[in-house]
Amino acid sequence: MYQDETLICEDCGCEFVFTAGEQEFYAEKGLTNKPKRCANCRKLKKQMHRGKKKMHDAVCAKCGKQTQVPFNPTQGRDVLCKECFDAEKAANAASSENTEVAAS
């Protein structure tokens, strides 16, 4: 039913193949438009988009340091700076590791 189709990338102008398998996947997901960009240009566009996240000012609930987070902090939820977040994550990992050892 589906056949490989050669398309032209909107960004770089290179030809790329829209495979029968990709077409089937698009159909299963209900996607009706063909891809406009080759795999490399799609990847570059995603990377550029990720770098543009709006950052919000916040104060770390543990150390009181000014920080920025990629979400809008709301009252009632603690916000941690990267250092405190990483330290808490490491402590939680060590704690769960000790619990597993004690249970054995």
PDB file as gemmi writes it, atoms N, CA and C in Angstrom:
CRYST1    1.000    1.000    1.000  90.00  90.00  90.00 P 1                      
ATOM      1  N   MET A   1       0.822  -1.190   0.000  1.00  0.00           N  
ATOM      2  CA  MET A   1       0.000   0.000   0.000  1.00  0.00           C  
ATOM      3  C   MET A   1       0.869   1.258   0.000  1.00  0.00           C  
ATOM      4  N   TYR A   2       1.854   1.316   0.889  1.00  0.00           N  
ATOM      5  CA  TYR A   2       2.751   2.476   0.952  1.00  0.00           C  
ATOM      6  C   TYR A   2       4.010   2.185   0.149  1.00  0.00           C  
ATOM      7  N   GLN A   3       4.562   3.247  -0.457  1.00  0.00           N  
ATOM      8  CA  GLN A   3       5.813   3.121  -1.190  1.00  0.00           C  
ATOM      9  C   GLN A   3       6.746   4.241  -0.754  1.00  0.00           C  
ATOM     10  N   ASP A   4       8.043   3.949  -0.730  1.00  0.00           N  
ATOM     11  CA  ASP A   4       9.019   4.985  -0.402  1.00  0.00           C  
ATOM     12  C   ASP A   4       8.813   6.181  -1.327  1.00  0.00           C  
ATOM     13  N   GLU A   5       8.952   7.364  -0.755  1.00  0.00           N  
ATOM     14  CA  GLU A   5       8.732   8.598  -1.516  1.00  0.00           C  
ATOM     15  C   GLU A   5       9.893   9.554  -1.237  1.00  0.00           C  
ATOM     16  N   THR A   6      10.433  10.145  -2.274  1.00  0.00           N  
ATOM     17  CA  THR A   6      11.527  11.102  -2.123  1.00  0.00           C  
ATOM     18  C   THR A   6      10.934  12.494  -1.963  1.00  0.00           C  
ATOM     19  N   LEU A   7      11.343  13.186  -0.884  1.00  0.00           N  
ATOM     20  CA  LEU A   7      10.861  14.539  -0.601  1.00  0.00           C  
ATOM     21  C   LEU A   7      12.059  15.491  -0.559  1.00  0.00           C  
ATOM     22  N   ILE A   8      11.778  16.777  -0.636  1.00  0.00           N  
ATOM     23  CA  ILE A   8      12.813  17.811  -0.562  1.00  0.00           C  
ATOM     24  C   ILE A   8      12.683  18.527   0.783  1.00  0.00           C  
ATOM     25  N   CYS A   9      13.792  18.626   1.518  1.00  0.00           N  
ATOM     26  CA  CYS A   9      13.810  19.297   2.819  1.00  0.00           C  
ATOM     27  C   CYS A   9      13.555  20.790   2.642  1.00  0.00           C  
ATOM     28  N   GLU A  10      12.648  21.306   3.425  1.00  0.00           N  
ATOM     29  CA  GLU A  10      12.281  22.718   3.394  1.00  0.00           C  
ATOM     30  C   GLU A  10      13.433  23.627   3.822  1.00  0.00           C  
ATOM     31  N   ASP A  11      14.297  23.130   4.710  1.00  0.00           N  
ATOM     32  CA  ASP A  11      15.377  23.956   5.247  1.00  0.00           C  
ATOM     33  C   ASP A  11      16.652  23.906   4.409  1.00  0.00           C  
ATOM     34  N   CYS A  12      17.136  22.696   4.126  1.00  0.00           N  
ATOM     35  CA  CYS A  12      18.440  22.581   3.460  1.00  0.00           C  
ATOM     36  C   CYS A  12      18.330  22.276   1.966  1.00  0.00           C  
ATOM     37  N   GLY A  13      17.155  21.899   1.497  1.00  0.00           N  
ATOM     38  CA  GLY A  13      16.966  21.625   0.079  1.00  0.00           C  
ATOM     39  C   GLY A  13      17.434  20.252  -0.370  1.00  0.00           C  
ATOM     40  N   CYS A  14      17.916  19.433   0.544  1.00  0.00           N  
ATOM     41  CA  CYS A  14      18.375  18.082   0.201  1.00  0.00           C  
ATOM     42  C   CYS A  14      17.184  17.137   0.052  1.00  0.00           C  
ATOM     43  N   GLU A  15      17.402  16.111  -0.750  1.00  0.00           N  
ATOM     44  CA  GLU A  15      16.387  15.070  -0.885  1.00  0.00           C  
ATOM     45  C   GLU A  15      16.493  14.115   0.302  1.00  0.00           C  
ATOM     46  N   PHE A  16      15.331  13.610   0.750  1.00  0.00           N  
ATOM     47  CA  PHE A  16      15.316  12.561   1.765  1.00  0.00           C  
ATOM     48  C   PHE A  16      14.163  11.626   1.467  1.00  0.00           C  
ATOM     49  N   VAL A  17      14.269  10.405   1.961  1.00  0.00           N  
ATOM     50  CA  VAL A  17      13.263   9.391   1.661  1.00  0.00           C  
ATOM     51  C   VAL A  17      12.272   9.298   2.808  1.00  0.00           C  
ATOM     52  N   PHE A  18      11.007   9.403   2.473  1.00  0.00           N  
ATOM     53  CA  PHE A  18       9.893   9.180   3.398  1.00  0.00           C  
ATOM     54  C   PHE A  18       9.482   7.730   3.168  1.00  0.00           C  
ATOM     55  N   THR A  19      10.001   6.838   4.017  1.00  0.00           N  
ATOM     56  CA  THR A  19       9.852   5.395   3.773  1.00  0.00           C  
ATOM     57  C   THR A  19       8.426   4.922   3.958  1.00  0.00           C  
ATOM     58  N   ALA A  20       8.143   3.766   3.407  1.00  0.00           N  
ATOM     59  CA  ALA A  20       6.817   3.157   3.541  1.00  0.00           C  
ATOM     60  C   ALA A  20       6.504   2.916   5.023  1.00  0.00           C  
ATOM     61  N   GLY A  21       7.520   2.493   5.785  1.00  0.00           N  
ATOM     62  CA  GLY A  21       7.318   2.268   7.219  1.00  0.00           C  
ATOM     63  C   GLY A  21       6.976   3.548   7.954  1.00  0.00           C  
ATOM     64  N   GLU A  22       7.662   4.646   7.596  1.00  0.00           N  
ATOM     65  CA  GLU A  22       7.357   5.937   8.210  1.00  0.00           C  
ATOM     66  C   GLU A  22       5.948   6.395   7.839  1.00  0.00           C  
ATOM     67  N   GLN A  23       5.566   6.171   6.598  1.00  0.00           N  
ATOM     68  CA  GLN A  23       4.229   6.549   6.148  1.00  0.00           C  
ATOM     69  C   GLN A  23       3.158   5.778   6.924  1.00  0.00           C  
ATOM     70  N   GLU A  24       3.415   4.504   7.153  1.00  0.00           N  
ATOM     71  CA  GLU A  24       2.486   3.672   7.919  1.00  0.00           C  
ATOM     72  C   GLU A  24       2.387   4.180   9.361  1.00  0.00           C  
ATOM     73  N   PHE A  25       3.537   4.517   9.953  1.00  0.00           N  
ATOM     74  CA  PHE A  25       3.572   5.062  11.306  1.00  0.00           C  
ATOM     75  C   PHE A  25       2.766   6.360  11.377  1.00  0.00           C  
ATOM     76  N   TYR A  26       2.981   7.263  10.413  1.00  0.00           N  
ATOM     77  CA  TYR A  26       2.240   8.525  10.368  1.00  0.00           C  
ATOM     78  C   TYR A  26       0.741   8.259  10.312  1.00  0.00           C  
ATOM     79  N   ALA A  27       0.339   7.298   9.473  1.00  0.00           N  
ATOM     80  CA  ALA A  27      -1.084   6.971   9.326  1.00  0.00           C  
ATOM     81  C   ALA A  27      -1.663   6.417  10.626  1.00  0.00           C  
ATOM     82  N   GLU A  28      -0.911   5.555  11.306  1.00  0.00           N  
ATOM     83  CA  GLU A  28      -1.367   4.981  12.585  1.00  0.00           C  
ATOM     84  C   GLU A  28      -1.576   6.061  13.636  1.00  0.00           C  
ATOM     85  N   LYS A  29      -0.732   7.088  13.619  1.00  0.00           N  
ATOM     86  CA  LYS A  29      -0.811   8.181  14.591  1.00  0.00           C  
ATOM     87  C   LYS A  29      -1.811   9.255  14.166  1.00  0.00           C  
ATOM     88  N   GLY A  30      -2.403   9.109  12.985  1.00  0.00           N  
ATOM     89  CA  GLY A  30      -3.380  10.085  12.508  1.00  0.00           C  
ATOM     90  C   GLY A  30      -2.741  11.340  11.928  1.00  0.00           C  
ATOM     91  N   LEU A  31      -1.447  11.267  11.605  1.00  0.00           N  
ATOM     92  CA  LEU A  31      -0.756  12.417  11.024  1.00  0.00           C  
ATOM     93  C   LEU A  31      -1.015  12.436   9.522  1.00  0.00           C  
ATOM     94  N   THR A  32      -1.501  13.560   9.022  1.00  0.00           N  
ATOM     95  CA  THR A  32      -1.884  13.621   7.611  1.00  0.00           C  
ATOM     96  C   THR A  32      -0.865  14.360   6.746  1.00  0.00           C  
ATOM     97  N   ASN A  33      -0.017  15.182   7.344  1.00  0.00           N  
ATOM     98  CA  ASN A  33       0.973  15.932   6.572  1.00  0.00           C  
ATOM     99  C   ASN A  33       2.276  15.152   6.459  1.00  0.00           C  
ATOM    100  N   LYS A  34       2.909  15.265   5.307  1.00  0.00           N  
ATOM    101  CA  LYS A  34       4.213  14.639   5.096  1.00  0.00           C  
ATOM    102  C   LYS A  34       5.265  15.482   5.815  1.00  0.00           C  
ATOM    103  N   PRO A  35       6.390  14.856   6.211  1.00  0.00           N  
ATOM    104  CA  PRO A  35       7.446  15.649   6.852  1.00  0.00           C  
ATOM    105  C   PRO A  35       8.008  16.682   5.878  1.00  0.00           C  
ATOM    106  N   LYS A  36       8.370  17.845   6.416  1.00  0.00           N  
ATOM    107  CA  LYS A  36       8.911  18.929   5.596  1.00  0.00           C  
ATOM    108  C   LYS A  36      10.431  18.991   5.668  1.00  0.00           C  
ATOM    109  N   ARG A  37      10.996  18.353   6.696  1.00  0.00           N  
ATOM    110  CA  ARG A  37      12.438  18.456   6.932  1.00  0.00           C  
ATOM    111  C   ARG A  37      13.075  17.065   6.977  1.00  0.00           C  
ATOM    112  N   CYS A  38      14.335  17.019   6.558  1.00  0.00           N  
ATOM    113  CA  CYS A  38      15.089  15.772   6.654  1.00  0.00           C  
ATOM    114  C   CYS A  38      15.414  15.516   8.133  1.00  0.00           C  
ATOM    115  N   ALA A  39      15.903  14.338   8.429  1.00  0.00           N  
ATOM    116  CA  ALA A  39      16.190  13.965   9.819  1.00  0.00           C  
ATOM    117  C   ALA A  39      17.184  14.921  10.474  1.00  0.00           C  
ATOM    118  N   ASN A  40      18.237  15.325   9.754  1.00  0.00           N  
ATOM    119  CA  ASN A  40      19.224  16.234  10.337  1.00  0.00           C  
ATOM    120  C   ASN A  40      18.622  17.590  10.671  1.00  0.00           C  
ATOM    121  N   CYS A  41      17.826  18.143   9.769  1.00  0.00           N  
ATOM    122  CA  CYS A  41      17.224  19.456  10.017  1.00  0.00           C  
ATOM    123  C   CYS A  41      16.174  19.382  11.125  1.00  0.00           C  
ATOM    124  N   ARG A  42      15.439  18.262  11.218  1.00  0.00           N  
ATOM    125  CA  ARG A  42      14.484  18.091  12.329  1.00  0.00           C  
ATOM    126  C   ARG A  42      15.228  18.097  13.653  1.00  0.00           C  
ATOM    127  N   LYS A  43      16.350  17.391  13.697  1.00  0.00           N  
ATOM    128  CA  LYS A  43      17.149  17.309  14.919  1.00  0.00           C  
ATOM    129  C   LYS A  43      17.669  18.697  15.308  1.00  0.00           C  
ATOM    130  N   LEU A  44      18.206  19.439  14.336  1.00  0.00           N  
ATOM    131  CA  LEU A  44      18.707  20.792  14.604  1.00  0.00           C  
ATOM    132  C   LEU A  44      17.595  21.709  15.107  1.00  0.00           C  
ATOM    133  N   LYS A  45      16.418  21.614  14.501  1.00  0.00           N  
ATOM    134  CA  LYS A  45      15.298  22.453  14.911  1.00  0.00           C  
ATOM    135  C   LYS A  45      14.878  22.136  16.348  1.00  0.00           C  
ATOM    136  N   LYS A  46      14.860  20.866  16.712  1.00  0.00           N  
ATOM    137  CA  LYS A  46      14.519  20.475  18.085  1.00  0.00           C  
ATOM    138  C   LYS A  46      15.543  21.021  19.071  1.00  0.00           C  
ATOM    139  N   GLN A  47      16.829  20.921  18.718  1.00  0.00           N  
ATOM    140  CA  GLN A  47      17.885  21.417  19.599  1.00  0.00           C  
ATOM    141  C   GLN A  47      17.771  22.924  19.796  1.00  0.00           C  
ATOM    142  N   MET A  48      17.466  23.650  18.732  1.00  0.00           N  
ATOM    143  CA  MET A  48      17.318  25.103  18.836  1.00  0.00           C  
ATOM    144  C   MET A  48      16.123  25.454  19.719  1.00  0.00           C  
ATOM    145  N   HIS A  49      15.047  24.703  19.567  1.00  0.00           N  
ATOM    146  CA  HIS A  49      13.827  24.965  20.340  1.00  0.00           C  
ATOM    147  C   HIS A  49      14.055  24.703  21.829  1.00  0.00           C  
ATOM    148  N   ARG A  50      14.798  23.644  22.140  1.00  0.00           N  
ATOM    149  CA  ARG A  50      15.063  23.316  23.540  1.00  0.00           C  
ATOM    150  C   ARG A  50      15.843  24.414  24.248  1.00  0.00           C  
ATOM    151  N   GLY A  51      16.715  25.080  23.532  1.00  0.00           N  
ATOM    152  CA  GLY A  51      17.535  26.117  24.126  1.00  0.00           C  
ATOM    153  C   GLY A  51      16.773  27.398  24.445  1.00  0.00           C  
ATOM    154  N   LYS A  52      15.541  27.506  23.993  1.00  0.00           N  
ATOM    155  CA  LYS A  52      14.780  28.745  24.158  1.00  0.00           C  
ATOM    156  C   LYS A  52      13.748  28.681  25.280  1.00  0.00           C  
ATOM    157  N   LYS A  53      13.888  27.749  26.204  1.00  0.00           N  
ATOM    158  CA  LYS A  53      12.933  27.655  27.306  1.00  0.00           C  
ATOM    159  C   LYS A  53      12.963  28.929  28.133  1.00  0.00           C  
ATOM    160  N   LYS A  54      11.803  29.392  28.488  1.00  0.00           N  
ATOM    161  CA  LYS A  54      11.717  30.572  29.333  1.00  0.00           C  
ATOM    162  C   LYS A  54      12.049  30.150  30.762  1.00  0.00           C  
ATOM    163  N   MET A  55      12.967  30.873  31.372  1.00  0.00           N  
ATOM    164  CA  MET A  55      13.371  30.571  32.735  1.00  0.00           C  
ATOM    165  C   MET A  55      12.696  31.554  33.690  1.00  0.00           C  
ATOM    166  N   HIS A  56      12.362  31.070  34.876  1.00  0.00           N  
ATOM    167  CA  HIS A  56      11.672  31.877  35.882  1.00  0.00           C  
ATOM    168  C   HIS A  56      12.557  32.004  37.120  1.00  0.00           C  
ATOM    169  N   ASP A  57      12.581  33.207  37.693  1.00  0.00           N  
ATOM    170  CA  ASP A  57      13.353  33.442  38.910  1.00  0.00           C  
ATOM    171  C   ASP A  57      12.686  32.767  40.097  1.00  0.00           C  
ATOM    172  N   ALA A  58      13.510  32.243  40.996  1.00  0.00           N  
ATOM    173  CA  ALA A  58      13.004  31.587  42.203  1.00  0.00           C  
ATOM    174  C   ALA A  58      14.091  31.656  43.275  1.00  0.00           C  
ATOM    175  N   VAL A  59      13.695  31.321  44.490  1.00  0.00           N  
ATOM    176  CA  VAL A  59      14.627  31.254  45.619  1.00  0.00           C  
ATOM    177  C   VAL A  59      14.632  29.814  46.109  1.00  0.00           C  
ATOM    178  N   CYS A  60      15.822  29.254  46.266  1.00  0.00           N  
ATOM    179  CA  CYS A  60      15.961  27.874  46.729  1.00  0.00           C  
ATOM    180  C   CYS A  60      15.401  27.746  48.142  1.00  0.00           C  
ATOM    181  N   ALA A  61      14.541  26.750  48.344  1.00  0.00           N  
ATOM    182  CA  ALA A  61      13.914  26.536  49.644  1.00  0.00           C  
ATOM    183  C   ALA A  61      14.899  25.996  50.678  1.00  0.00           C  
ATOM    184  N   LYS A  62      16.012  25.435  50.232  1.00  0.00           N  
ATOM    185  CA  LYS A  62      16.981  24.866  51.170  1.00  0.00           C  
ATOM    186  C   LYS A  62      18.067  25.855  51.562  1.00  0.00           C  
ATOM    187  N   CYS A  63      18.713  26.481  50.577  1.00  0.00           N  
ATOM    188  CA  CYS A  63      19.862  27.335  50.888  1.00  0.00           C  
ATOM    189  C   CYS A  63      19.574  28.827  50.727  1.00  0.00           C  
ATOM    190  N   GLY A  64      18.426  29.187  50.153  1.00  0.00           N  
ATOM    191  CA  GLY A  64      18.048  30.582  50.010  1.00  0.00           C  
ATOM    192  C   GLY A  64      18.695  31.300  48.839  1.00  0.00           C  
ATOM    193  N   LYS A  65      19.445  30.582  48.015  1.00  0.00           N  
ATOM    194  CA  LYS A  65      20.141  31.172  46.870  1.00  0.00           C  
ATOM    195  C   LYS A  65      19.148  31.505  45.754  1.00  0.00           C  
ATOM    196  N   GLN A  66      19.397  32.615  45.046  1.00  0.00           N  
ATOM    197  CA  GLN A  66      18.605  32.951  43.862  1.00  0.00           C  
ATOM    198  C   GLN A  66      18.922  31.933  42.771  1.00  0.00           C  
ATOM    199  N   THR A  67      17.897  31.468  42.065  1.00  0.00           N  
ATOM    200  CA  THR A  67      18.104  30.493  40.997  1.00  0.00           C  
ATOM    201  C   THR A  67      17.073  30.736  39.909  1.00  0.00           C  
ATOM    202  N   GLN A  68      17.186  29.999  38.825  1.00  0.00           N  
ATOM    203  CA  GLN A  68      16.197  30.042  37.757  1.00  0.00           C  
ATOM    204  C   GLN A  68      15.768  28.620  37.455  1.00  0.00           C  
ATOM    205  N   VAL A  69      14.476  28.474  37.175  1.00  0.00           N  
ATOM    206  CA  VAL A  69      13.908  27.158  36.882  1.00  0.00           C  
ATOM    207  C   VAL A  69      13.092  27.243  35.594  1.00  0.00           C  
ATOM    208  N   PRO A  70      12.957  26.113  34.848  1.00  0.00           N  
ATOM    209  CA  PRO A  70      12.235  26.136  33.572  1.00  0.00           C  
ATOM    210  C   PRO A  70      10.719  25.985  33.713  1.00  0.00           C  
ATOM    211  N   PHE A  71      10.183  26.271  34.888  1.00  0.00           N  
ATOM    212  CA  PHE A  71       8.738  26.226  35.109  1.00  0.00           C  
ATOM    213  C   PHE A  71       8.368  27.399  35.992  1.00  0.00           C  
ATOM    214  N   ASN A  72       7.099  27.760  35.986  1.00  0.00           N  
ATOM    215  CA  ASN A  72       6.643  28.880  36.798  1.00  0.00           C  
ATOM    216  C   ASN A  72       6.379  28.377  38.212  1.00  0.00           C  
ATOM    217  N   PRO A  73       7.217  28.758  39.175  1.00  0.00           N  
ATOM    218  CA  PRO A  73       7.036  28.249  40.532  1.00  0.00           C  
ATOM    219  C   PRO A  73       5.733  28.765  41.141  1.00  0.00           C  
ATOM    220  N   THR A  74       5.040  27.873  41.824  1.00  0.00           N  
ATOM    221  CA  THR A  74       3.792  28.256  42.488  1.00  0.00           C  
ATOM    222  C   THR A  74       3.959  28.103  43.987  1.00  0.00           C  
ATOM    223  N   GLN A  75       3.156  28.825  44.745  1.00  0.00           N  
ATOM    224  CA  GLN A  75       3.251  28.729  46.200  1.00  0.00           C  
ATOM    225  C   GLN A  75       2.849  27.333  46.657  1.00  0.00           C  
ATOM    226  N   GLY A  76       3.493  26.890  47.726  1.00  0.00           N  
ATOM    227  CA  GLY A  76       3.171  25.579  48.280  1.00  0.00           C  
ATOM    228  C   GLY A  76       4.119  24.484  47.827  1.00  0.00           C  
ATOM    229  N   ARG A  77       4.916  24.752  46.812  1.00  0.00           N  
ATOM    230  CA  ARG A  77       5.880  23.755  46.347  1.00  0.00           C  
ATOM    231  C   ARG A  77       7.277  24.309  46.512  1.00  0.00           C  
ATOM    232  N   ASP A  78       8.155  23.514  47.103  1.00  0.00           N  
ATOM    233  CA  ASP A  78       9.540  23.935  47.287  1.00  0.00           C  
ATOM    234  C   ASP A  78      10.269  23.928  45.949  1.00  0.00           C  
ATOM    235  N   VAL A  79      11.087  24.926  45.746  1.00  0.00           N  
ATOM    236  CA  VAL A  79      11.946  25.019  44.575  1.00  0.00           C  
ATOM    237  C   VAL A  79      13.379  24.930  45.066  1.00  0.00           C  
ATOM    238  N   LEU A  80      14.171  24.093  44.418  1.00  0.00           N  
ATOM    239  CA  LEU A  80      15.561  23.915  44.800  1.00  0.00           C  
ATOM    240  C   LEU A  80      16.479  24.386  43.683  1.00  0.00           C  
ATOM    241  N   CYS A  81      17.636  24.950  44.075  1.00  0.00           N  
ATOM    242  CA  CYS A  81      18.656  25.286  43.087  1.00  0.00           C  
ATOM    243  C   CYS A  81      19.256  23.971  42.581  1.00  0.00           C  
ATOM    244  N   LYS A  82      20.030  24.031  41.525  1.00  0.00           N  
ATOM    245  CA  LYS A  82      20.590  22.815  40.940  1.00  0.00           C  
ATOM    246  C   LYS A  82      21.448  22.046  41.933  1.00  0.00           C  
ATOM    247  N   GLU A  83      22.266  22.764  42.711  1.00  0.00           N  
ATOM    248  CA  GLU A  83      23.148  22.097  43.660  1.00  0.00           C  
ATOM    249  C   GLU A  83      22.349  21.344  44.730  1.00  0.00           C  
ATOM    250  N   CYS A  84      21.336  21.994  45.315  1.00  0.00           N  
ATOM    251  CA  CYS A  84      20.520  21.344  46.349  1.00  0.00           C  
ATOM    252  C   CYS A  84      19.688  20.211  45.762  1.00  0.00           C  
ATOM    253  N   PHE A  85      19.182  20.402  44.543  1.00  0.00           N  
ATOM    254  CA  PHE A  85      18.405  19.359  43.878  1.00  0.00           C  
ATOM    255  C   PHE A  85      19.269  18.125  43.662  1.00  0.00           C  
ATOM    256  N   ASP A  86      20.491  18.340  43.125  1.00  0.00           N  
ATOM    257  CA  ASP A  86      21.402  17.209  42.885  1.00  0.00           C  
ATOM    258  C   ASP A  86      21.782  16.511  44.187  1.00  0.00           C  
ATOM    259  N   ALA A  87      22.021  17.293  45.259  1.00  0.00           N  
ATOM    260  CA  ALA A  87      22.386  16.710  46.553  1.00  0.00           C  
ATOM    261  C   ALA A  87      21.229  15.875  47.106  1.00  0.00           C  
ATOM    262  N   GLU A  88      20.014  16.388  46.987  1.00  0.00           N  
ATOM    263  CA  GLU A  88      18.848  15.657  47.485  1.00  0.00           C  
ATOM    264  C   GLU A  88      18.620  14.389  46.674  1.00  0.00           C  
ATOM    265  N   LYS A  89      18.812  14.489  45.373  1.00  0.00           N  
ATOM    266  CA  LYS A  89      18.649  13.328  44.498  1.00  0.00           C  
ATOM    267  C   LYS A  89      19.665  12.241  44.874  1.00  0.00           C  
ATOM    268  N   ALA A  90      20.914  12.640  45.121  1.00  0.00           N  
ATOM    269  CA  ALA A  90      21.956  11.688  45.510  1.00  0.00           C  
ATOM    270  C   ALA A  90      21.639  11.061  46.865  1.00  0.00           C  
ATOM    271  N   ALA A  91      21.145  11.877  47.802  1.00  0.00           N  
ATOM    272  CA  ALA A  91      20.796  11.360  49.131  1.00  0.00           C  
ATOM    273  C   ALA A  91      19.651  10.358  49.038  1.00  0.00           C  
ATOM    274  N   ASN A  92      18.662  10.655  48.214  1.00  0.00           N  
ATOM    275  CA  ASN A  92      17.534   9.739  48.035  1.00  0.00           C  
ATOM    276  C   ASN A  92      17.976   8.434  47.395  1.00  0.00           C  
ATOM    277  N   ALA A  93      18.893   8.515  46.435  1.00  0.00           N  
ATOM    278  CA  ALA A  93      19.398   7.309  45.778  1.00  0.00           C  
ATOM    279  C   ALA A  93      20.175   6.451  46.776  1.00  0.00           C  
ATOM    280  N   ALA A  94      21.003   7.086  47.599  1.00  0.00           N  
ATOM    281  CA  ALA A  94      21.778   6.349  48.600  1.00  0.00           C  
ATOM    282  C   ALA A  94      20.857   5.733  49.638  1.00  0.00           C  
ATOM    283  N   SER A  95      19.838   6.454  50.026  1.00  0.00           N  
ATOM    284  CA  SER A  95      18.878   5.975  51.015  1.00  0.00           C  
ATOM    285  C   SER A  95      18.129   4.749  50.504  1.00  0.00           C  
ATOM    286  N   SER A  96      17.682   4.791  49.240  1.00  0.00           N  
ATOM    287  CA  SER A  96      16.954   3.636  48.692  1.00  0.00           C  
ATOM    288  C   SER A  96      17.886   2.454  48.492  1.00  0.00           C  
ATOM    289  N   GLU A  97      19.167   2.714  48.204  1.00  0.00           N  
ATOM    290  CA  GLU A  97      20.154   1.659  48.069  1.00  0.00           C  
ATOM    291  C   GLU A  97      20.371   0.955  49.416  1.00  0.00           C  
ATOM    292  N   ASN A  98      20.463   1.740  50.499  1.00  0.00           N  
ATOM    293  CA  ASN A  98      20.639   1.168  51.838  1.00  0.00           C  
ATOM    294  C   ASN A  98      19.427   0.374  52.277  1.00  0.00           C  
ATOM    295  N   THR A  99      18.245   0.819  51.907  1.00  0.00           N  
ATOM    296  CA  THR A  99      17.014   0.119  52.250  1.00  0.00           C  
ATOM    297  C   THR A  99      16.986  -1.235  51.565  1.00  0.00           C  
ATOM    298  N   GLU A 100      17.397  -1.294  50.285  1.00  0.00           N  
ATOM    299  CA  GLU A 100      17.413  -2.553  49.558  1.00  0.00           C  
ATOM    300  C   GLU A 100      18.411  -3.531  50.156  1.00  0.00           C  
ATOM    301  N   VAL A 101      19.580  -3.045  50.591  1.00  0.00           N  
ATOM    302  CA  VAL A 101      20.607  -3.891  51.192  1.00  0.00           C  
ATOM    303  C   VAL A 101      20.102  -4.433  52.523  1.00  0.00           C  
ATOM    304  N   ALA A 102      19.454  -3.580  53.333  1.00  0.00           N  
ATOM    305  CA  ALA A 102      18.959  -4.013  54.645  1.00  0.00           C  
ATOM    306  C   ALA A 102      17.857  -5.052  54.497  1.00  0.00           C  
ATOM    307  N   ALA A 103      17.059  -4.952  53.430  1.00  0.00           N  
ATOM    308  CA  ALA A 103      15.960  -5.892  53.236  1.00  0.00           C  
ATOM    309  C   ALA A 103      16.451  -7.257  52.783  1.00  0.00           C  
ATOM    310  N   SER A 104      17.651  -7.329  52.229  1.00  0.00           N  
ATOM    311  CA  SER A 104      18.179  -8.593  51.704  1.00  0.00           C  
ATOM    312  C   SER A 104      18.573  -9.547  52.768  1.00  0.00           C  
TER     313      SER A 104                                                      
END                                                                             
